[in-house]
Amino acid sequence: PPLYTPRNDTLIQALQITPEEQKKLKTIISKEEAAWRHAERERQRRRLAGMAERSEYLESMAATTEERRKAALELRGKGLSQRAIAKELGITQQRVSKLLKK
């Protein structure tokens, strides 16, 4: 029986395992490869849970922001204060201020 169990880094160096080869292996992988696999598993889990991809999320947020901006400008044109606009749209007064500045 061996005196100790070698770490993955030790095995990778001793056997000169390349990053490309590590992608095909299951257990002898570097910390970077393990982190990449974990991140990929998390992405898959989030997609299955119904979370949108970042690009889709950013597009929808941009559309929402533009809709709110138009509504805020319309209400401002009717003479409402920022506080009243915030209450009407269900957002903070600070957010209304930023929307009107754009």
The first five atom37 places (N, CA, C, CB, O) and aatype in JSON, in Angstrom:
{
  "aatype": [14, 14, 10, 18, 16, 14, 1, 2, 3, 16, 10, 9, 5, 0, 10, 5, 9, 16, 14, 6, 6, 5, 11, 11, 10, 11, 16, 9, 9, 15, 11, 6, 6, 0, 0, 17, 1, 8, 0, 6, 1, 6, 1, 5, 1, 1, 1, 10, 0, 7, 12, 0, 6, 1, 15, 6, 18, 10, 6, 15, 12, 0, 0, 16, 16, 6, 6, 1, 1, 11, 0, 0, 10, 6, 10, 1, 7, 11, 7, 10, 15, 5, 1, 0, 9, 0, 11, 6, 10, 7, 9, 16, 5, 5, 1, 19, 15, 11, 10, 10, 11, 11],
  "atom_mask": [
    [1, 1, 1, 1, 1],
    [1, 1, 1, 1, 1],
    [1, 1, 1, 1, 1],
    [1, 1, 1, 1, 1],
    [1, 1, 1, 1, 1],
    [1, 1, 1, 1, 1],
    [1, 1, 1, 1, 1],
    [1, 1, 1, 1, 1],
    [1, 1, 1, 1, 1],
    [1, 1, 1, 1, 1],
    [1, 1, 1, 1, 1],
    [1, 1, 1, 1, 1],
    [1, 1, 1, 1, 1],
    [1, 1, 1, 1, 1],
    [1, 1, 1, 1, 1],
    [1, 1, 1, 1, 1],
    [1, 1, 1, 1, 1],
    [1, 1, 1, 1, 1],
    [1, 1, 1, 1, 1],
    [1, 1, 1, 1, 1],
    [1, 1, 1, 1, 1],
    [1, 1, 1, 1, 1],
    [1, 1, 1, 1, 1],
    [1, 1, 1, 1, 1],
    [1, 1, 1, 1, 1],
    [1, 1, 1, 1, 1],
    [1, 1, 1, 1, 1],
    [1, 1, 1, 1, 1],
    [1, 1, 1, 1, 1],
    [1, 1, 1, 1, 1],
    [1, 1, 1, 1, 1],
    [1, 1, 1, 1, 1],
    [1, 1, 1, 1, 1],
    [1, 1, 1, 1, 1],
    [1, 1, 1, 1, 1],
    [1, 1, 1, 1, 1],
    [1, 1, 1, 1, 1],
    [1, 1, 1, 1, 1],
    [1, 1, 1, 1, 1],
    [1, 1, 1, 1, 1],
    [1, 1, 1, 1, 1],
    [1, 1, 1, 1, 1],
    [1, 1, 1, 1, 1],
    [1, 1, 1, 1, 1],
    [1, 1, 1, 1, 1],
    [1, 1, 1, 1, 1],
    [1, 1, 1, 1, 1],
    [1, 1, 1, 1, 1],
    [1, 1, 1, 1, 1],
    [1, 1, 1, 0, 1],
    [1, 1, 1, 1, 1],
    [1, 1, 1, 1, 1],
    [1, 1, 1, 1, 1],
    [1, 1, 1, 1, 1],
    [1, 1, 1, 1, 1],
    [1, 1, 1, 1, 1],
    [1, 1, 1, 1, 1],
    [1, 1, 1, 1, 1],
    [1, 1, 1, 1, 1],
    [1, 1, 1, 1, 1],
    [1, 1, 1, 1, 1],
    [1, 1, 1, 1, 1],
    [1, 1, 1, 1, 1],
    [1, 1, 1, 1, 1],
    [1, 1, 1, 1, 1],
    [1, 1, 1, 1, 1],
    [1, 1, 1, 1, 1],
    [1, 1, 1, 1, 1],
    [1, 1, 1, 1, 1],
    [1, 1, 1, 1, 1],
    [1, 1, 1, 1, 1],
    [1, 1, 1, 1, 1],
    [1, 1, 1, 1, 1],
    [1, 1, 1, 1, 1],
    [1, 1, 1, 1, 1],
    [1, 1, 1, 1, 1],
    [1, 1, 1, 0, 1],
    [1, 1, 1, 1, 1],
    [1, 1, 1, 0, 1],
    [1, 1, 1, 1, 1],
    [1, 1, 1, 1, 1],
    [1, 1, 1, 1, 1],
    [1, 1, 1, 1, 1],
    [1, 1, 1, 1, 1],
    [1, 1, 1, 1, 1],
    [1, 1, 1, 1, 1],
    [1, 1, 1, 1, 1],
    [1, 1, 1, 1, 1],
    [1, 1, 1, 1, 1],
    [1, 1, 1, 0, 1],
    [1, 1, 1, 1, 1],
    [1, 1, 1, 1, 1],
    [1, 1, 1, 1, 1],
    [1, 1, 1, 1, 1],
    [1, 1, 1, 1, 1],
    [1, 1, 1, 1, 1],
    [1, 1, 1, 1, 1],
    [1, 1, 1, 1, 1],
    [1, 1, 1, 1, 1],
    [1, 1, 1, 1, 1],
    [1, 1, 1, 1, 1],
    [1, 1, 1, 1, 1]
  ],
  "atom_positions": [
    [[0.83, -1.2, 0.0], [0.0, 0.0, 0.0], [0.87, 1.26, 0.0], [-0.94, 0.0, 1.21], [1.92, 1.29, 0.64]],
    [[0.43, 2.31, -0.72], [1.21, 3.55, -0.77], [1.2, 4.25, 0.59], [0.67, 4.49, -1.85], [0.27, 4.09, 1.38]],
    [[2.26, 5.01, 0.84], [2.37, 5.75, 2.09], [1.44, 6.95, 2.12], [3.8, 6.2, 2.31], [1.02, 7.38, 3.19]],
    [[1.12, 7.48, 0.95], [0.22, 8.62, 0.87], [-0.48, 8.61, -0.48], [0.98, 9.96, 1.08], [-0.06, 7.93, -1.41]],
    [[-1.55, 9.37, -0.57], [-2.27, 9.51, -1.83], [-1.81, 10.81, -2.48], [-3.82, 9.49, -1.61], [-2.01, 11.88, -1.91]],
    [[-1.22, 10.74, -3.65], [-0.74, 11.97, -4.28], [-1.88, 12.9, -4.67], [0.09, 11.63, -5.52], [-2.98, 12.46, -5.03]],
    [[-1.6, 14.19, -4.6], [-2.58, 15.2, -5.0], [-2.67, 15.24, -6.53], [-2.21, 16.6, -4.43], [-1.78, 14.77, -7.23]],
    [[-3.75, 15.81, -7.0], [-3.93, 15.91, -8.45], [-2.79, 16.69, -9.09], [-5.27, 16.58, -8.77], [-2.28, 16.31, -10.14]],
    [[-2.38, 17.8, -8.46], [-1.3, 18.62, -9.02], [-0.02, 17.79, -9.17], [-1.03, 19.85, -8.14], [0.7, 17.92, -10.17]],
    [[0.26, 16.95, -8.17], [1.46, 16.1, -8.22], [1.36, 15.12, -9.38], [1.64, 15.34, -6.89], [2.33, 14.94, -10.13]],
    [[0.21, 14.5, -9.54], [0.02, 13.55, -10.64], [0.1, 14.24, -11.99], [-1.32, 12.84, -10.49], [0.69, 13.71, -12.94]],
    [[-0.49, 15.42, -12.08], [-0.48, 16.17, -13.35], [0.95, 16.5, -13.75], [-1.31, 17.46, -13.24], [1.32, 16.36, -14.92]],
    [[1.76, 16.93, -12.79], [3.16, 17.27, -13.09], [3.97, 16.01, -13.4], [3.79, 18.02, -11.91], [4.74, 16.0, -14.36]],
    [[3.8, 14.95, -12.59], [4.58, 13.73, -12.78], [4.25, 13.07, -14.12], [4.32, 12.75, -11.64], [5.15, 12.57, -14.81]],
    [[3.0, 13.06, -14.48], [2.58, 12.4, -15.72], [2.52, 13.35, -16.91], [1.22, 11.76, -15.52], [2.2, 12.95, -18.03]],
    [[2.82, 14.63, -16.66], [2.82, 15.68, -17.69], [1.5, 15.68, -18.47], [4.0, 15.48, -18.65], [1.48, 15.6, -19.7]],
    [[0.41, 15.77, -17.72], [-0.92, 15.78, -18.32], [-1.24, 17.2, -18.79], [-2.0, 15.27, -17.31], [-1.18, 18.14, -18.0]],
    [[-1.58, 17.34, -20.05], [-1.88, 18.66, -20.61], [-3.32, 19.06, -20.28], [-1.65, 18.67, -22.14], [-4.14, 18.2, -19.96]],
    [[-3.63, 20.37, -20.36], [-5.02, 20.81, -20.13], [-6.02, 20.15, -21.08], [-5.11, 22.32, -20.28], [-7.15, 19.88, -20.69]],
    [[-5.6, 19.89, -22.33], [-6.49, 19.23, -23.28], [-6.8, 17.8, -22.82], [-5.87, 19.21, -24.69], [-7.93, 17.34, -22.94]],
    [[-5.78, 17.12, -22.3], [-5.99, 15.76, -21.8], [-6.86, 15.77, -20.54], [-4.65, 15.07, -21.51], [-7.67, 14.86, -20.34]],
    [[-6.69, 16.79, -19.71], [-7.48, 16.88, -18.47], [-8.97, 17.0, -18.78], [-7.02, 18.09, -17.64], [-9.8, 16.5, -18.03]],
    [[-9.3, 17.65, -19.89], [-10.71, 17.81, -20.25], [-11.37, 16.46, -20.51], [-10.85, 18.7, -21.47], [-12.59, 16.32, -20.36]],
    [[-10.57, 15.47, -20.9], [-11.11, 14.14, -21.18], [-11.13, 13.26, -19.93], [-10.29, 13.47, -22.27], [-11.81, 12.23, -19.92]],
    [[-10.41, 13.66, -18.89], [-10.33, 12.86, -17.67], [-11.45, 13.22, -16.71], [-8.98, 13.05, -16.98], [-12.05, 14.29, -16.81]],
    [[-11.73, 12.32, -15.78], [-12.78, 12.57, -14.8], [-12.23, 13.03, -13.45], [-13.61, 11.34, -14.61], [-12.83, 13.9, -12.82]],
    [[-11.11, 12.47, -13.0], [-10.67, 12.77, -11.64], [-9.34, 13.5, -11.55], [-10.56, 11.51, -10.87], [-9.17, 14.33, -10.65]],
    [[-8.41, 13.23, -12.42], [-7.11, 13.89, -12.33], [-7.18, 15.19, -13.13], [-5.95, 12.96, -12.85], [-6.8, 15.24, -14.3]],
    [[-7.68, 16.23, -12.46], [-7.84, 17.52, -13.14], [-7.3, 18.63, -12.24], [-9.33, 17.78, -13.49], [-7.24, 18.49, -11.02]],
    [[-6.91, 19.72, -12.87], [-6.39, 20.87, -12.12], [-7.53, 21.62, -11.45], [-5.59, 21.82, -13.05], [-8.7, 21.38, -11.74]],
    [[-7.17, 22.53, -10.56], [-8.19, 23.34, -9.89], [-8.93, 24.22, -10.89], [-7.55, 24.21, -8.79], [-10.13, 24.46, -10.74]],
    [[-8.22, 24.69, -11.91], [-8.85, 25.53, -12.92], [-9.91, 24.74, -13.7], [-7.79, 26.08, -13.89], [-11.01, 25.24, -13.94]],
    [[-9.56, 23.5, -14.07], [-10.52, 22.66, -14.8], [-11.71, 22.32, -13.92], [-9.84, 21.37, -15.3], [-12.85, 22.3, -14.39]],
    [[-11.45, 22.06, -12.64], [-12.55, 21.75, -11.7], [-13.47, 22.96, -11.56], [-11.99, 21.35, -10.32], [-14.69, 22.8, -11.54]],
    [[-12.89, 24.16, -11.47], [-13.7, 25.37, -11.35], [-14.52, 25.59, -12.61], [-12.8, 26.6, -11.07], [-15.69, 25.98, -12.54]],
    [[-13.92, 25.35, -13.78], [-14.65, 25.52, -15.04], [-15.82, 24.55, -15.12], [-13.7, 25.32, -16.24], [-16.92, 24.92, -15.54]],
    [[-15.58, 23.3, -14.72], [-16.66, 22.29, -14.75], [-17.78, 22.66, -13.77], [-16.1, 20.9, -14.4], [-18.96, 22.5, -14.08]],
    [[-17.39, 23.17, -12.61], [-18.4, 23.57, -11.63], [-19.26, 24.72, -12.19], [-17.73, 24.0, -10.29], [-20.48, 24.7, -12.07]],
    [[-18.59, 25.71, -12.8], [-19.32, 26.84, -13.37], [-20.27, 26.37, -14.47], [-18.33, 27.89, -13.94], [-21.39, 26.86, -14.58]],
    [[-19.82, 25.42, -15.28], [-20.67, 24.9, -16.35], [-21.88, 24.15, -15.78], [-19.85, 23.96, -17.27], [-22.99, 24.29, -16.3]],
    [[-21.66, 23.37, -14.72], [-22.78, 22.66, -14.07], [-23.79, 23.67, -13.52], [-22.27, 21.74, -12.94], [-24.99, 23.46, -13.64]],
    [[-23.29, 24.74, -12.92], [-24.18, 25.77, -12.36], [-24.98, 26.45, -13.47], [-23.37, 26.82, -11.58], [-26.18, 26.7, -13.31]],
    [[-24.32, 26.74, -14.61], [-25.03, 27.34, -15.74], [-26.16, 26.43, -16.21], [-24.06, 27.63, -16.9], [-27.27, 26.89, -16.47]],
    [[-25.87, 25.14, -16.33], [-26.88, 24.17, -16.76], [-28.03, 24.12, -15.75], [-26.26, 22.77, -16.92], [-29.2, 24.1, -16.14]],
    [[-27.7, 24.1, -14.46], [-28.73, 24.03, -13.42], [-29.63, 25.26, -13.48], [-28.09, 23.92, -12.02], [-30.85, 25.15, -13.37]],
    [[-29.02, 26.43, -13.67], [-29.81, 27.67, -13.74], [-30.71, 27.68, -14.97], [-28.88, 28.89, -13.77], [-31.87, 28.11, -14.9]],
    [[-30.19, 27.21, -16.11], [-31.02, 27.16, -17.32], [-32.22, 26.25, -17.11], [-30.2, 26.67, -18.52], [-33.34, 26.58, -17.5]],
    [[-31.98, 25.09, -16.49], [-33.08, 24.15, -16.24], [-34.1, 24.74, -15.27], [-32.54, 22.83, -15.68], [-35.28, 24.42, -15.34]],
    [[-33.64, 25.61, -14.37], [-34.54, 26.24, -13.41], [-35.31, 27.4, -14.05], [-33.76, 26.75, -12.2], [-36.19, 27.98, -13.42]],
    [[-34.98, 27.73, -15.31], [-35.72, 28.76, -16.01], [-35.05, 30.12, -16.06], [0.0, 0.0, 0.0], [-35.65, 31.07, -16.56]],
    [[-33.83, 30.24, -15.57], [-33.14, 31.52, -15.6], [-32.67, 31.82, -17.02], [-31.94, 31.52, -14.61], [-32.15, 30.95, -17.72]],
    [[-32.87, 33.05, -17.44], [-32.47, 33.46, -18.78], [-30.95, 33.63, -18.85], [-33.18, 34.77, -19.19], [-30.3, 33.87, -17.84]],
    [[-30.41, 33.5, -20.05], [-28.98, 33.76, -20.23], [-28.74, 35.25, -20.06], [-28.49, 33.26, -21.62], [-29.66, 36.06, -20.2]],
    [[-27.51, 35.6, -19.75], [-27.18, 36.99, -19.44], [-27.55, 37.94, -20.58], [-25.69, 37.11, -19.13], [-28.09, 39.01, -20.32]],
    [[-27.28, 37.56, -21.8], [-27.58, 38.44, -22.93], [-29.08, 38.69, -23.04], [-27.05, 37.83, -24.25], [-29.51, 39.81, -23.29]],
    [[-29.88, 37.63, -22.84], [-31.34, 37.79, -22.89], [-31.81, 38.68, -21.75], [-32.04, 36.42, -22.83], [-32.69, 39.53, -21.92]],
    [[-31.23, 38.47, -20.57], [-31.6, 39.25, -19.39], [-31.3, 40.73, -19.62], [-30.86, 38.74, -18.14], [-32.13, 41.59, -19.32]],
    [[-30.12, 41.03, -20.15], [-29.74, 42.42, -20.39], [-30.66, 43.08, -21.42], [-28.28, 42.51, -20.85], [-31.0, 44.25, -21.29]],
    [[-31.04, 42.32, -22.45], [-31.96, 42.86, -23.45], [-33.31, 43.2, -22.83], [-32.15, 41.87, -24.61], [-33.88, 44.26, -23.1]],
    [[-33.82, 42.29, -22.0], [-35.13, 42.54, -21.38], [-35.06, 43.71, -20.41], [-35.63, 41.27, -20.66], [-36.0, 44.49, -20.31]],
    [[-33.95, 43.83, -19.68], [-33.8, 44.95, -18.74], [-33.71, 46.27, -19.5], [-32.55, 44.74, -17.85], [-34.25, 47.28, -19.05]],
    [[-33.02, 46.28, -20.64], [-32.92, 47.5, -21.44], [-34.3, 47.91, -21.94], [-31.95, 47.29, -22.62], [-34.65, 49.09, -21.94]],
    [[-35.09, 46.93, -22.36], [-36.45, 47.22, -22.83], [-37.31, 47.77, -21.69], [-37.1, 45.96, -23.44], [-38.05, 48.73, -21.88]],
    [[-37.21, 47.15, -20.52], [-37.97, 47.61, -19.36], [-37.57, 49.03, -18.98], [-37.75, 46.66, -18.16], [-38.43, 49.86, -18.68]],
    [[-36.28, 49.3, -18.99], [-35.79, 50.64, -18.65], [-36.31, 51.67, -19.64], [-34.25, 50.66, -18.63], [-36.72, 52.76, -19.24]],
    [[-36.31, 51.32, -20.92], [-36.8, 52.26, -21.93], [-38.29, 52.53, -21.76], [-36.52, 51.72, -23.35], [-38.74, 53.66, -21.91]],
    [[-39.05, 51.48, -21.43], [-40.49, 51.67, -21.19], [-40.72, 52.59, -19.99], [-41.18, 50.3, -20.95], [-41.57, 53.48, -20.04]],
    [[-39.97, 52.37, -18.93], [-40.1, 53.21, -17.74], [-39.7, 54.64, -18.03], [-39.26, 52.65, -16.59], [-40.32, 55.59, -17.54]],
    [[-38.65, 54.8, -18.84], [-38.19, 56.15, -19.18], [-39.27, 56.9, -19.94], [-36.88, 56.08, -20.03], [-39.55, 58.07, -19.66]],
    [[-39.89, 56.23, -20.92], [-40.96, 56.87, -21.69], [-42.13, 57.24, -20.79], [-41.44, 55.94, -22.82], [-42.7, 58.33, -20.91]],
    [[-42.5, 56.33, -19.89], [-43.61, 56.59, -18.97], [-43.27, 57.76, -18.04], [-43.94, 55.33, -18.14], [-44.12, 58.61, -17.77]],
    [[-42.03, 57.8, -17.55], [-41.61, 58.88, -16.65], [-41.63, 60.22, -17.38], [-40.2, 58.6, -16.09], [-42.07, 61.22, -16.82]],
    [[-41.15, 60.23, -18.62], [-41.16, 61.48, -19.4], [-42.59, 61.94, -19.67], [-40.4, 61.29, -20.72], [-42.89, 63.14, -19.63]],
    [[-43.46, 60.99, -19.96], [-44.86, 61.33, -20.21], [-45.5, 61.93, -18.96], [-45.65, 60.08, -20.67], [-46.19, 62.95, -19.04]],
    [[-45.27, 61.3, -17.81], [-45.83, 61.81, -16.56], [-45.22, 63.15, -16.18], [-45.62, 60.8, -15.43], [-45.89, 64.02, -15.63]],
    [[-43.93, 63.32, -16.49], [-43.26, 64.6, -16.2], [-43.87, 65.69, -17.07], [-41.72, 64.5, -16.44], [-44.04, 66.83, -16.63]],
    [[-44.2, 65.33, -18.31], [-44.85, 66.28, -19.21], [-46.22, 66.71, -18.71], [0.0, 0.0, 0.0], [-46.68, 67.81, -19.03]],
    [[-46.86, 65.86, -17.93], [-48.17, 66.19, -17.35], [-48.02, 67.02, -16.08], [-48.96, 64.92, -17.06], [-49.01, 67.41, -15.47]],
    [[-46.76, 67.28, -15.69], [-46.53, 68.15, -14.54], [-46.36, 67.44, -13.21], [0.0, 0.0, 0.0], [-46.35, 68.09, -12.16]],
    [[-46.23, 66.11, -13.21], [-46.06, 65.39, -11.95], [-44.63, 65.54, -11.43], [-46.39, 63.89, -12.14], [-43.68, 65.69, -12.21]],
    [[-44.49, 65.51, -10.12], [-43.17, 65.59, -9.49], [-42.49, 64.22, -9.6], [-43.28, 66.04, -8.0], [-43.13, 63.22, -9.9]],
    [[-41.18, 64.21, -9.33], [-40.45, 62.95, -9.38], [-41.01, 61.97, -8.35], [-38.95, 63.18, -9.12], [-41.1, 60.77, -8.62]],
    [[-41.37, 62.47, -7.18], [-41.92, 61.62, -6.13], [-43.25, 61.0, -6.59], [-42.12, 62.43, -4.83], [-43.5, 59.82, -6.36]],
    [[-44.09, 61.79, -7.24], [-45.38, 61.29, -7.73], [-45.18, 60.27, -8.85], [-46.26, 62.46, -8.22], [-45.89, 59.27, -8.93]],
    [[-44.2, 60.55, -9.72], [-43.89, 59.61, -10.8], [-43.4, 58.29, -10.22], [-42.82, 60.21, -11.76], [-43.8, 57.22, -10.68]],
    [[-42.55, 58.37, -9.21], [-42.02, 57.17, -8.57], [-43.15, 56.33, -7.98], [-41.01, 57.54, -7.47], [-43.16, 55.11, -8.12]],
    [[-44.08, 56.99, -7.33], [-45.2, 56.28, -6.72], [-46.06, 55.63, -7.81], [-46.06, 57.24, -5.86], [-46.5, 54.49, -7.66]],
    [[-46.28, 56.34, -8.88], [-47.1, 55.84, -9.99], [-46.47, 54.62, -10.67], [-47.32, 56.96, -11.03], [-47.16, 53.66, -11.0]],
    [[-45.14, 54.67, -10.86], [-44.44, 53.59, -11.55], [-43.97, 52.47, -10.61], [-43.25, 54.14, -12.3], [-43.56, 51.4, -11.07]],
    [[-44.03, 52.72, -9.31], [-43.59, 51.71, -8.35], [-42.09, 51.57, -8.26], [0.0, 0.0, 0.0], [-41.57, 50.49, -8.0]],
    [[-41.38, 52.69, -8.47], [-39.92, 52.7, -8.34], [-39.53, 53.84, -7.41], [-39.24, 52.86, -9.74], [-40.39, 54.6, -6.96]],
    [[-38.24, 53.95, -7.12], [-37.79, 54.99, -6.19], [-37.66, 56.34, -6.9], [-36.45, 54.6, -5.55], [-37.57, 56.41, -8.13]],
    [[-37.66, 57.39, -6.12], [-37.49, 58.74, -6.66], [-36.11, 58.88, -7.3], [-37.69, 59.81, -5.56], [-35.97, 59.56, -8.32]],
    [[-35.1, 58.25, -6.71], [-33.75, 58.31, -7.27], [-33.71, 57.67, -8.66], [-32.74, 57.62, -6.33], [-33.03, 58.17, -9.55]],
    [[-34.43, 56.58, -8.83], [-34.48, 55.91, -10.13], [-35.18, 56.79, -11.16], [-35.2, 54.54, -10.02], [-34.76, 56.86, -12.31]],
    [[-36.23, 57.46, -10.74], [-36.93, 58.39, -11.63], [-35.98, 59.49, -12.07], [-38.19, 59.0, -10.94], [-35.94, 59.85, -13.25]],
    [[-35.21, 60.02, -11.13], [-34.25, 61.08, -11.44], [-33.26, 60.6, -12.5], [-33.5, 61.51, -10.16], [-32.97, 61.33, -13.45]],
    [[-32.73, 59.38, -12.35], [-31.78, 58.85, -13.33], [-32.45, 58.63, -14.69], [-31.19, 57.53, -12.82], [-31.84, 58.89, -15.73]],
    [[-33.69, 58.14, -14.67], [-34.39, 57.92, -15.94], [-34.61, 59.23, -16.69], [-35.74, 57.23, -15.69], [-34.48, 59.27, -17.91]],
    [[-34.93, 60.28, -15.96], [-35.19, 61.57, -16.61], [-33.92, 62.22, -17.12], [-35.89, 62.5, -15.64], [-33.97, 63.03, -18.04]],
    [[-32.78, 61.89, -16.53], [-31.5, 62.47, -16.97], [-31.01, 61.88, -18.28], [-30.45, 62.26, -15.9], [-30.29, 62.54, -19.03]],
    [[-31.4, 60.63, -18.58], [-30.9, 59.95, -19.79], [-31.37, 60.61, -21.06], [-31.33, 58.5, -19.8], [-31.04, 60.16, -22.15]]
  ]
}
